[in-house]
Amino acid sequence: MLDNIRAHSKRVADLAFGISLLGRDKGIDISPEAMLAAGLLHDLAKTYTIAHGGSHAQLGAAWVMNETRNPEIARAVLFHVHWPWEQALCDDRVLMAMTLEYADKRVRHDAYVSLDERFEDLLVRYGVNKYARMRIRMSHEQGKRIEAGLSSRLGVNLHEYSADSGRLVKRA
C-alpha cells in the first residue's frame, strides 16, 4: 500500500471508529473494532488497481472476505465508494457500510474536511467530462443524505466533527 493511501486509510478508520463508539454509546448495535478494521482495509487494493486496473472496492472486498471471513467488513469495503440502494441508507443492517462510506467522504488525502470541500477537490481532480462530474455530484448528494441520517440517528451534527485517535472531536 502506498504511504499516502495508508495515511488516508488511518484517518478514515479513526473517524469511522469514533462514529461507531458514539453509536455504541447510544445503544446502536455496531462493533467499533470491526469498524476500525473496515476503515483500515477500505483502500487495501487501491495500489494494485492503480497499477493494473479494476475496481479497488470490488477487489479489496474479495481480499478482505478471503482473509477475514467477515462478510460485514467485506460489504463495507465493497460499498465504501457508493451505496446503490437509496431506500436503505440508514438501515441498521448496513450501518457499518454507511459509516465507512461517510468517513471516506470526509477525508481528503489525510485531512478531515467537510463534504463540500472533499467534493470540490474531487470535481477538480476527476471531473474530466460531463459523466464524471455527474457521478461525483451524485456521490456528494448521497454523502449529504448519509450525513443527515447518521447525524439524526446519533443526535449530533457530524459535519461539525473530525477525529483524533479514534475519538470524535468537535471542529473549531
Protein Blocks (a to p, Z undefined) as FASTA:
>chain_A
ZZklmmmmmmmmmmmmmmmmmmmmnopacdfklmmmmmmmmmmmmmmmmmngpjfklmmm
mmmmmmnopaklmmmmmmmmbccblklmmgfklmmmmmmmmmmmmpghjaccdfklmmmm
mmmmmmmbfklmmmmmmmmmmmmmmmmmmmmmnopafklpcceehiacddZZ
